[in-house]
Amino acid sequence: MRVFPSDLTIARAVITRALAEGGPDTFNDFAIRRWGAQGGLIAKAAVGGVTTANTGTDPIGEWFDRIIDASILGRLQGLRRVPWQIRMNAMTAGARGFWVGQGKPIPLSKPAVDGASLRIKKVAALIVVTLESLQAGGEIAEAAFDRDLRRAVVETLDDAFLDAGNGGVTDQTPPSVTSTGILLSSTNDVSADIREAVEAFDGDLARAVWVTDPKTAVAIGLDENGGLSRKFPEVGARGGEMAGIPVVTSSGSPLSSSGGQLALIDPTGIAYNADDIEITRTTQGMIAMSDDPENDLAPARVSMFQTESAALKSIITANWDPQRTGGVVTITGAQYGQASGSP
């Protein structure tokens, strides 16, 4: 795993764009006055709108890499990264080799069928912060702001990737990998759910991963076998292993009063790309304070100017395509352990 420096350049660039009025010269003066010698680098990042299309070569690209490494896209080993809008073969099955006799023709391995190109789509997060909190200064406050900003982007990305209720929006939002796979209702018996999921699964179990939210993972770890022992004591909020298959947790995995979601995913059957992030801000206009502004008929609206606030919008360019039928099986409405009322 890569180790990134403890760098607040991007958080400070966002603060610069929110508080400094004017163009590059104003950004530079503000950043140098507030952060000294590092101000020039901060102002440079702020001028560009805090965006990158060339990750890993500058503070913006490094910050983007940290986002991806923290997200499901970075934590599922084996996902197939493919270029944008280039026609590709869909990996519907694994490639296979053959023993070949002397002078005999080599059989053709056919792991794929003709597929479509992966189109560019965007996942966005919108947060509102007070200008007073940005003006507070100090590395502790800036580090907290940096964590909140990254967490908003990571959870938005993970939610779009994992939520079985996300069927996608044409030319806008990619459907989740779980919505296009096999959906099963939970029996609230984790052992029975595992057996049913594995039976329905048609991916590569040797590369498969369970994905769920931290609370459901804790419930799995607490679930007892007739009150005598815990079935999967090695599973917890940070993951673990269940039936020999790694468990990965994400706060972006859906959880409601109806229960959580437990997905069995073969990453090798999923094509994806993610290569750009843009962070913009405004201190003007009205913001609809709703997580469903299109369908909320009377959302509360807040004036950024009147409340001395800033709206920060993060947009990640990303898309994915599950290409292997049966490579994703999702248990919905899962309530295990204490949640299901067992001892």
ZALO-527465 format. One record per residue (C-alpha): residue in three letters; y negated, x negated, z. Coordinates in steps of 0.1 Angstrom, whole numbers, plus 2048, in hexadecimal, padded with zeros to 3 digits. Each point is the difference from the previous one (the first is absolute). Layout:
BEGIN
AlaYXZ ...
# end
This chain:
BEGIN
Met800800800 Arg7DD7F37F8 Val7E97F881C Phe7DC80A7FA Pro7E27F2812 Ser7EE815819 Asp7E38087E9 Leu7E781C803 Thr7EF7F97DE Ile8088227F1 Ala7F781481F Arg7DF7ED801 Ala7FA8067DB Val805826805 Ile7E87FE81E Thr7E77ED7EA Arg80281B7E4 Ala7FB81B81A Leu7E27F1813 Ala7EE7EB7E6 Glu7EA8127E7 Gly7FA7F27DE Gly8117E77E9 Pro8117DF803 Asp7E37ED80F Thr7FD81A81D Phe8257FE806 Asn7FF7DA801 Asp7E2800819 Phe81081A816 Ala8227EE801 Ile7F27DE807 Arg7E980D81B Arg81D812811 Trp81E7E87FA Gly7F07DE7F8 Ala8117E87E8 Gln81B8197F6 Gly7E58187F4 Gly8017F47DC Leu8258087FC Ile7FC822811 Ala7E28097EA Lys8147F67E1 Ala81C81880A Ala7E781B807 Val7EE7FD7DF Gly8218057ED Gly805822810 Val81D7F2815 Thr8198027E3 Thr8197E97F0 Ala8178007E2 Asn80C7DD807 Thr811800821 Gly8077E2816 Thr7E57E97F2 Asp7E280A817 Pro7F9812821 Ile8018227EE Gly8227F97F0 Glu80D7F2820 Trp7F6820812 Phe8118157E5 Asp8207EB805 Arg7FF808825 Ile7FD8257F7 Ile81F7FE7EA Asp8147EB818 Ala7FA81A81C Ser80881E7E9 Ile82280D7F6 Leu7FB7F07DE Gly7FF7DE810 Arg81C80681A Leu81B80F7E9 Gln8127E17F3 Gly80C8047DC Leu7E68177F1 Arg7FC7F77DB Arg7DC7F77F8 Val7F78087DB Pro7DF7FD7EC Trp7E981E7F9 Gln8048167E1 Ile81B7EB7EF Arg81F8137F5 Met81D7F5815 Asn825807804 Ala80981681E Met8197EF817 Thr81881E804 Ala81D7E980B Gly8067DC80A Ala8077E67E5 Arg8247F47FF Gly8127E17F2 Phe8227FC7F0 Trp81C7E67FE Val8027F57DC Gly81E7F17EF Gln7FE7E17EA Gly7EF8097DF Lys7FC82580A Pro7DF8137FD Ile7EC80581F Pro7FD825809 Leu7DC80D803 Ser7F5809823 Lys7EC8207FF Pro7ED805821 Ala7E48137F0 Val7F481C7EA Asp7E08027ED Gly7E480A818 Ala7DB808801 Ser7E47E880A Leu7F27FF823 Arg7DD80F7FF Ile7E37F5816 Lys7F981881D Lys7EB7FE81F Val805807825 Ala7E1806814 Ala7F5801825 Leu7DE80C80D Ile7F47F8823 Val7DE806811 Val7F17E8819 Thr7DF800813 Leu7E67E57F6 Glu7FD7F9825 Ser8247F5801 Leu7FA7E97E2 Gln7E17F2810 Ala8117F8821 Gly80D7DF7F3 Gly8177E8811 Glu8227F47F4 Ile813819816 Ala7EE81E7F1 Glu8037F17DD Ala8257F9805 Ala80582480B Phe7ED80D7E2 Asp8167E97E9 Arg82080E80F Asp7F48247FD Leu7F67FA7DB Arg8227F07F8 Arg81381A813 Ala7EF81D7ED Val80A7F07DF Val8237F780A Glu80882380E Thr7F18117E2 Leu8167EB7E9 Asp81F805815 Asp7FA826803 Ala7FE8037DA Phe81F7EB7FB Leu81681181B Asp7F5825806 Ala81B8167F1 Gly7E581B7FD Asn7EC7EB7E8 Gly80B80D7DE Gly7E37ED7EF Val7E280C7EC Thr8007FB7DA Asp7EA7E27F6 Gln7F67FC824 Thr81A7FB81C Pro8237F17FB Pro81B815810 Ser8117F081E Val8227EF7FA Thr80F819819 Ser7F381F7EE Thr8137F77E0 Gly8207F7812 Ile81B814813 Leu7F381581D Leu81680A81D Ser7F881581F Ser8077EF821 Thr81C80C816 Asn7EE7EF81D Asp81F7EC806 Val7F77DD7F4 Ser8247F57FA Ala80781F7EB Asp7E07FA7EC Ile8097DC7F9 Arg82280A7F3 Glu7F181B7EA Ala7E57E97F2 Val8187E47F8 Glu8188187EF Ala7E480D7EA Phe7F17DD7FA Asp8077F07DE Gly7EC7E1803 Asp8097DD80C Leu809803825 Ala8007DA804 Arg7DB8007F7 Ala7F782280F Val7E780681D Trp7FA81D817 Val7DB80A803 Thr7F181681B Asp7E2803817 Pro7FF7ED821 Lys80581F816 Thr81F80C7EE Ala80D7DC802 Val7FB801826 Ala812822802 Ile81D7F17EC Gly8027E3818 Leu80081881E Asp81A8187F1 Glu81F7FF816 Asn8258057F9 Gly80A81B818 Gly7EA7F281B Leu8167E1802 Ser7EE7E77EA Arg7E47FD7E6 Lys80D8037DC Phe7E77E77F1 Pro7EF7EC81C Glu7F47E67E8 Val7E98197EF Gly7DC80380C Ala7DC8047F7 Arg7FF7DF7EC Gly8218087ED Gly8227F0806 Glu8228077F0 Met8148207FC Ala8248017F2 Gly7FA7DC7F4 Ile7E280B7EC Pro7DD7F2809 Val7E781A80E Val7DB7FC7F6 Thr7E6815812 Ser7DE80C7F3 Ser7E581680F Gly7FC80D7DC Ser823810802 Pro7F9826806 Leu80480E823 Ser7F882380B Ser80A81A81A Ser81E8087E8 Gly80D7DC804 Gly7FF7DF7EF Gln80E7F27DF Leu81C7E77FC Ala8047F27DD Leu81B7EA7F2 Ile7F17EB7E4 Asp80E7E77E7 Pro7E17EB7F8 Thr8107EF7E2 Gly7FF8217ED Ile7DA804804 Ala7E67F17E9 Tyr7DD7FC80D Asn7DF7EE7FC Ala7E17FC816 Asp7E57E87F7 Asp7DD80B809 Ile7EB80D81D Glu7DC80C801 Ile7EC80881F Thr7DE8127FB Arg7E8810819 Thr7E4819801 Thr7E780981B Gln7F381E7ED Gly80D8237F7 Met817819812 Ile8247FA808 Ala81981C803 Met8127F8821 Ser82280C7F4 Asp8227F17F6 Asp80481B7E6 Pro7DD8057F1 Glu80C8127E0 Asn81181C814 Asp7EB80181F Leu7E881D7F9 Ala7E67F881B Pro8037DB80B Ala7E77F2818 Arg7E77EA7ED Val7EF7E3810 Ser7E07EF7F2 Met8047DA800 Phe7DA7FB802 Gln7FB81981C Thr81C7F3815 Glu7F97DB7F8 Ser8237FC7F3 Ala8117EE7E3 Ala81D80E7EB Leu8187E57F5 Lys8178067E3 Ser81F7EA7F9 Ile8128047DF Ile8217ED7F8 Thr80E7FF7DD Ala825807803 Asn81D8137F2 Trp826801802 Asp81D80F7EE Pro823807810 Gln8177F97E3 Arg82380280F Thr80E824804 Gly80D803824 Gly7EE7E080B Val7EB813819 Val80E81A819 Thr7E980F81A Ile808813820 Thr7E3818809 Gly7F9812821 Ala8127E6814 Gln7FE804826 Tyr8177E9813 Gly8067F4823 Gln7E780F819 Ala7F08147E4 Ser8208137FA Gly805807825 Ser81F7EA805 Pro8057F0823 
# end
